[in-house]
Amino acid sequence: MKHGLCKRCLSEEGAGAAYCVRWKVPTRSPLKPFLSSRGFFQPVSRTINFQKSASSSPRQATLTFHDPTTQQKVTIGKSTFPLAADFTSPIEDIAGDIRETFLGLQRVFDPRQQDAELRMHEPYDPRRIPVVLVHGLLSHPRMWRDVLNELRADPALRGRFQFWSFRYPTGWPILYSAMHLRTELTSIYKTLDPQPPPMILVGHSMGGLISHLQVIPSGPSGMPNWSGTLSAKCGHCLPAISARP
């Protein structure tokens, strides 16, 4: 496909055909609240292996699909080759039609149009470290496209991390957004089985402040006490701010 959204087209030459596949959202998954309605767009490489047979018999062929984020080489016959991969196409496919600037502005001046939500960008893998990306003011998770592109394609990082994003109206008060992120993180951790390794929070601009509020103590127990300290006050604060002309 033609690339243009990401700054760099990251692919690897090798054996097999590299392309992008879309996985539909499972209808009965307990993780459905954290999945995008667009589904998952993932890089996949496929190879064909022909089996030996008698000269008069048809040859049997095996079509195999490979995940290039976990596999960098493939064996065909008796030889091993680098596996072809295209890491940029999935990002271009899923985010190419998103109006990032419009949505960013809308969620500043009319934050009631959208609630906060935590979204997974790939099927859950308990062996991978979750990286939660939190965008900043006047922005949208689409802003992370080049970061995702580079991290997924890096041979040293490939297959070790899974990427989630937190989307929120940036017209909300920072403490209110931080409370929603903590609620979403608590909810997804209660849902995941088995539990993932400790996560990494990455925030840009306002998202950095929201991420920082997840890891500083604010309650008597040394842990943030959002429900007892902030939720009631912020709940009254948001309608007042939203109603301003």
N, C-alpha and C positions, 0 to 999 in steps of 0.2 A: 504494500500500500504506500501511498505518498505521505511523507512525513512533513510536518511544518509546525506543530504545536510545541514540541520540545526543542531545545537549543541544539541538541546532538542526537543523531540517530545511532543508537548503540546496538550492534549486532556482532555475531561471530561467524566466521566462515568455517565450514566443516561438512561432515557427512549428514545427510538427512535434509528434510524440507522444514524450514522454520516458519511458523505462522502463529496467529492469535486465535484462541477459542473463547467462546462465551459459555460460562456455566450458569444455568438458570438458578434462581433462588429456590432452595428446597421449601416446600409448602408446610412441612411439619417439623422443621428444625427448631429446637429451643433457642437457637441463635438468630432466628428470623428478625427480631426487633433491631438487630445490629447489622443487618445486611441491606445493601442498596437494592432498590427495585430493579436496577439495571443488571444485577447479577455480578459475576466475577469475569473479568477479562484477563486471561493468563497466557504467557508464552508457552508454546508447545512445539516440540520437534518430532517428526515421525521418520521412521526408517523402514525399509523392506528388506527382509532376509530370505533368500531363496534356499530351500533345502535340496540336498543332493538326492537324485533319484535315478532309476534305470533309464537308459536312453529312450526306451519305448513308452515310458510313463510320464504323465504330466508332472511338472515340478511344483511343489508346494511352496507357497510364499506366506511369510508371517509379517503382518503390519504391526509395528510397535510404536507407541506414543511415549515420549520421554519428557520429563520436566527439566528444562535447562537450568533452573535455579538450584537444583540439587545434583545434577549430573553434567559433567563437562566433557566426558569421553563416551564413545559407543563402540562396541565390538560388532563387526559385520564379518561373518565367516571366521577366518582365523586372524584377522587384522583389527587393530584398534585405531580409531580416528577421533579427532576433535568433533564435538557435536555442534551442528549449526544451531544458531539461536538468534532471535529477534526480541529484544527486551523493550523496545520503544513502542511497537505497534499496539500492545494492550492499553497503554496509557493514552495514545492518540484516539483509539476507538471509544474508550469510555468517557473521555473528557473533552473531546473535540467540539461538541455542540453546546457546552455549558457557557452561559453568558456571565462570566466571572465578575466583570465590572458592574453590570446591572444588579446582580444579586448582592454584591458587596454593598452598594449604595442603598438598596432596598432594606437591607437588614440593619442599617444604621438609622435611617429616617423613619422606618416603620417596622420596628422589631417584632410587632405582633404577628407579622406574616409567617414567621417560621419559628419552630421550637428548636431547642438544642438536641443534638443527636450524635452518638458515637457510632462510627461505621467501620466495618472490617473491609479491607481491600483485596483479600484473598481468603481461601478456605482456611479454617482454623487448624493450626498444627501445634500441639502441645510441646514439641521439641524446639520451636523457634521463639526467640525473645520478641515480645510485642514492642513496637515503637509507635507511640501515640503522637501524632502531628497536630498541633493546635495553631491555627492561623491567627493573623492579627487583625487590626482595625481595617474596615473597608475591604475585607478580603473574603476568601472562600477556600475550601480545601484544594481546589484546583491549582492554587498557587504553589503547591508542593510537587508539581509534575516533574520538574527537572531534578529535584532531590530524589524522588522515587526512581526516576530513570537511572540516575547515577548509582544509587545504592544497590538496586536490584542487579545491575550489570557488573558490579565490582567483584572480581573473582575471590577476594579475601572475605567479603561479607555475604556473598551469595548463599542462600539457603540457611542462613543463621538467624534471620530476622523476619518478622511478619509485620505489616504496616496497617495501622488503624488511623483514623482521623476524627477529630472532634469539630463539628460544625455548630455555630451558634450565632445569633444576631448580635453584632458588635455594638448595637445601640443599647444593649443591656448594661447595667452597672457591672463592674468587674467582679465584685464579690458574688453577685447573683449568678454570673456565668461560671465562676469557679465552683459554686455550690452544685450547679447542674453537672459539671464535669465529674465531680466526686460521686454524685448519684449514679451517673452512667457507668463509671468504673466499678463501683460497688456492685451494681446490677450484673454487669458482664462477668465479673469474677465469681459471683454466686451461680451463674449459669454454666460456666466452663467446667468441663470434666473430661480428662484430668486438668488440673491447674497448670497454667503456663509458668515459665521462669519469671523472675522479677522484670517489670516493664521499664522502658525508657520513655521519658516525656521530653518532647522537643517542641518549643514554642517560639513563634516569631512575633516581635513587638508586643502588642497586648496579650497575645497567646503565651508569651514568656511569663508575664505577670500571673496569668491564670494558672499556668503550670507550676509556678513557684508556690502559689497558695496551696497546692496539693501536698507539699512536703514540709511545711512549717507548722510547728505546734501552735494551737490556739485555745485548747481546752484544758481543764484541770488534769486530765489523764495524759497530757502530752500529745494527744491526737486532735486534729481539727474536729470541733463539735458543731458541724454545720446545722444540723436539725434543731439543736437547742439554742444556738446563738444567733444564726443568721437568717434562717429560712423565713421566720415570721416577719422580721423587719424588711427583708428584701422583697417579700411578697407584697407588702404595702407600698414599697418604693417604686416597683416597676410600673403599676398602673398610673401612678402620679406622673412619672416621666413620659410614659407613652401618650398621656392625654394632653401634653403641652402642645400649643399651636406651632 
